[in-house]
Amino acid sequence: MTAACLMSTYQPLALSFSKGLGTRLWDQAGREYLDAVAGVAVTNVGHSHPRIVSAISEQAGLLLHTSNLYSIDWQQQLAQKLVRLSGMDRAFFNNSGAEANETALKLARLYSWHKGIEQPLVVVMENAFHGRTLGTLSASDGPAVRLGFNELPGDFIKVPFGDLAALEAVQHAHGPRIVAILMEPIQGESGVQVAPPGYLKAVRELCNRRAWLLMLDEIQTGIGRTGQWFAFQHEGIIPDVMTLAKGLGNGIPIGACLARGKAADLFTPGSHGSTFGGNPLACRVGCTVLEIIEEQDLLENAKLQGERLLARLRIELADEPNVLAIRGQGLMIGIELKQPIRDLTLIAARDHGLLINVTRGKTIRLLPPLTIDEREVEMIVRGVCRAVSAA
């Protein structure tokens, strides 16, 4: 129940946590839970990681904010690390995923302006989710998130995710006006919808032929979630623009928009900005997150444990009549149900000490920290199976 003094934007469980450590959370009564949500793919290196705690504590005693009127060393270090890991050229930092996607959309507009296209269009995907601002809401899909927000910016064309024929049709119908494609490599909010093999590569080739920007929203899939630093790396491609947030700060708000080639040179002084974006605290934490993932080989662990979790779920839920599909990549897994189960997240937490997420009513979404081990994989499998059966 939401407190009377808060706007009614959420419907939280009657469950509040007092501390966390690694893959575990403890509620105010001291009960322990295995966290298979990670703050919706945020706490990728776990709760209260000692190096994150140390970085926050030390930086808080040194310097939190100066603004982008001045050079920020930690911002430059984080940009260098991200550019090295991704193959991109430049980065812009802000505070959230929605802001990162707004930055990408502004790049698309500038790109069209330089090309002399007066009424540009951006191709987006059905069932996508890119944020809650008016611009990113326009690029998203689904009546629940758009209800009541009429007259949204209409510079988008929606096509089915994974459908190359639909992209070809849009190309023939609107080609001269299209400047970019914005998409998630794996659609998270719509139920962990994984692109068919070869799809991203084909989209990359189409963008090359048409001189469109390929803009990938890696806010949920990035920073090791799928077993690579970024999901596009599974297909051996590089986008023109990529957006990040969530796992980059492990709980400290930060967003980033990376670009390469022509897209990296579009902004000029004054054309974009952020008061808090790229401050010393957020960027130092971001650097520390990347170092932890590298040093602890968490990409390999995400790949290994993700494969184990996916295989075990498929075996144990094979005869469950309400399970329609199980899919995912790395530690981003969805279990689609034929019929929604009311209060499934509450059942899992209350009866099995397991925190899961159910998106759009009927897909269990598992997003545990990248640090989980084989024993915890088995705990997740048992908890999910029992919760589904009990419901």
Stockholm file with secondary structure:
# STOCKHOLM 1.0

chainA/1-391         MTAACLMSTYQPLALSFSKGLGTRLWDQAGREYLDAVAGVAVTNVGHSHPRIVSAISEQAGLLLHTSNLYSIDWQQQLAQKLVRLSGMDRAFFNNSGAEANETALKLARLYSWHKGIEQPLVVVMENAFHGRTLGTLSASDGPAVRLGFNELPGDFIKVPFGDLAALEAVQHAHGPRIVAILMEPIQGESGVQVAPPGYLKAVRELCNRRAWLLMLDEIQTGIGRTGQWFAFQHEGIIPDVMTLAKGLGNGIPIGACLARGKAADLFTPGSHGSTFGGNPLACRVGCTVLEIIEEQDLLENAKLQGERLLARLRIELADEPNVLAIRGQGLMIGIELKQPIRDLTLIAARDHGLLINVTRGKTIRLLPPLTIDEREVEMIVRGVCRAVSAA
#=GR chainA/1-391 SS CCCTTSCSCCCCCSCCEEEEEBTEEEETTCCEEEESSHHHHTCTTCBTCHHHHHHHHHHHTTCSCCCTTSCCHHHHHHHHHHHHHHCCSEEEEESSHHHHHHHHHHHHHHHHHHHTCSSCEEEEETTCCCCSSHHHHHHCCCHHHHTTCCSCCCCEEEECTTCHHHHHHHHHHHGGGEEEEEECSEETTTTCEECCTTHHHHHHHHHHHHTCEEEEECTTTTTTTTSSSSGGGGGTCCCSEEEECGGGTTTSCCEEEEECGGGGGCCCTTSSCCSSTTCHHHHHHHHHHHHHHHHTTHHHHHHHHHHHHHHHHHHHTTTCTTEEEEEEETTEEEEEESSCCTTHHHHHHHHHCEECEEETTTEEEECCCTTCCHHHHHHHHHHHHHHHHHC
#=GC SS_cons         CCCTTSCSCCCCCSCCEEEEEBTEEEETTCCEEEESSHHHHTCTTCBTCHHHHHHHHHHHTTCSCCCTTSCCHHHHHHHHHHHHHHCCSEEEEESSHHHHHHHHHHHHHHHHHHHTCSSCEEEEETTCCCCSSHHHHHHCCCHHHHTTCCSCCCCEEEECTTCHHHHHHHHHHHGGGEEEEEECSEETTTTCEECCTTHHHHHHHHHHHHTCEEEEECTTTTTTTTSSSSGGGGGTCCCSEEEECGGGTTTSCCEEEEECGGGGGCCCTTSSCCSSTTCHHHHHHHHHHHHHHHHTTHHHHHHHHHHHHHHHHHHHTTTCTTEEEEEEETTEEEEEESSCCTTHHHHHHHHHCEECEEETTTEEEECCCTTCCHHHHHHHHHHHHHHHHHC
//
